[in-house]
Amino acid sequence: MKSDRLLSILLLLQTRGRVSAPELAERLEVSVRTVYRDVEALSASGVPVYAERGRHGGIALLPGFRTDVTGLTEDESRALFIVAARGAHDALGLGAALGSALRKVMAALPAPHRPAAELAGRRILVDAARWRGGPQAPADLGALQEAVFSDRRVRLRYRHSGAAEPSTYTVDPYGLVAKAGIWYLVADRRGSPRLFRAERVRAATVTDDPVRRRPGVELSDVWEALRREVEERPDALHVTARVRRDRYDLFLRLHAASLTAPPEDDGTSDWITVHLGYGAVGETRPLLAFGNRLEVLSPPEARAHLAEAAASITALYASDGV
């Protein structure tokens, strides 16, 4: 609606100061011509807004002008109070600030919307942590936050999975990302995107050097590229297995991410055939948790690996112990 668009322009100008017409058009998903028509409408309604053309021009409000109108709809009010579990904010040292901010927003809401917003906060909770994820090593985000917000390079002592000693890197941070309850630093190292798990950072030192990010690249762009790289990497090992029907739901909860094709189920057999992809034969070992309710059919090297692992477990428990 045009009224919502006008309010969005007003709030953006209050927050950002001078904003170019193309940027406003992109944010609002309209044409630049529509933006200029909206600016004229705001000016006609008494808002002191003006446009300057040229390389360093843009659209801005006269200095000192503010409006207290929030313009929030009932649904928008609800959305603000459906917040994630406190873990993410606490990890950033913002747990208390979140509560204070929400109280201030509640006070500023139009009175008719306050009950709905308060109810949404009590009835809806988003918890991004996975079930039974196990205890996680605490991540010290202090220095990483400082580097991210001060736009400076950071020197890391970072221990890779399986490595005996940490390695040292100097990186250019784009930002921090919380994925399923785990914090990551997204950064460039020598101009290439890298992902660093925060809990593996043994030491972080913010340098005096300004960050050197690739021009025009934002955190969301780098994260999307890295996420695709992790999730869409080609699988070196293709496994065909069959799962007992009474364990299939549990199998899906644990291994759905490894599926490479729809399951084969004729509806009459006690077995459901699945196709899985792994980076190496050793990654198939968790399938042993299903015992005789799951059988790997191919390739032969996967069957041999699991048979060897099962034999070693049998030998362990067949002994008298220590």
Salt bridges, closest charged atoms under 4 A:
GLU23 OE2 - ARG16 NH1 2.86
GLU23 OE2 - ARG27 NE 3.43
ASP38 OD2 - ARG5 NE 2.51
GLU52 OE1 - ARG18 NH2 3.49
GLU74 OE2 - ARG78 NH2 3.10
ASP75 OD1 - ARG78 NH1 3.09
ASP90 OD1 - ARG86 NH2 3.76
GLU118 OE2 - ARG122 NH1 3.94
GLU146 OE2 - ARG152 NH2 3.08
ASP151 OD1 - ARG213 NH2 2.79
ASP172 OD1 - ARG153 NE 2.72
ASP188 OD2 - ARG214 NE 2.76
GLU199 OE2 - ARG197 NE 3.12
ASP208 OD1 - ARG152 NH1 3.83
GLU224 OE2 - ARG227 NH2 2.59
GLU224 OE2 - ARG228 NH1 3.52
GLU231 OE1 - ARG227 NH1 2.59
ASP246 OD2 - ARG293 NH2 2.52
GLU264 OE2 - HIS275 NE2 2.64
ASP265 OD1 - ARG245 NH2 2.72
ASP270 OD2 - ARG244 NH1 3.67
GLU295 OE1 - ARG242 NE 2.92
GLU295 OE2 - ARG303 NH1 3.11
